[in-house]
């Protein structure tokens, strides 16, 4: 029985092939998920702008004698917003204009990542 060989494991080539395939799959997944964070930044910016716009509209509807120069702090104090929008990627939401021509502004510094201003209080990917 000296000539009988028992295979009880994987060869080095088989292990290397499995590692290479796993590396390729990992690279594909990482590449596919690369744009998701940018999309979420844009969605957060748009949601914040829309939330402030709705709060401003509700405030104006329930306070017809308001001066028309409301700020986000006033909307928070009057309980139309739970809190002022806070960005982790650089954009800022504000209110501009007076009277019936009040509108929501989105200011995005050049250092903001993933978001650019597309006009009319909407955000787009940079």
HELIX and SHEET records of a PDB file:
HELIX    1   1 UNK A   12  UNK A   32  1                                  21    
HELIX    2   2 UNK A   36  UNK A   62  1                                  27    
HELIX    3   3 UNK A   72  UNK A   77  1                                   6    
HELIX    4   4 UNK A   99  UNK A  101  5                                   3    
SHEET    1   A 2 UNK A  91  UNK A  96  0                                        
SHEET    2   A 2 UNK A 103  UNK A 108 -1                                        
SHEET    1   B 2 UNK A 116  UNK A 119  0                                        
SHEET    2   B 2 UNK A 122  UNK A 124 -1                                        
END                                                                             
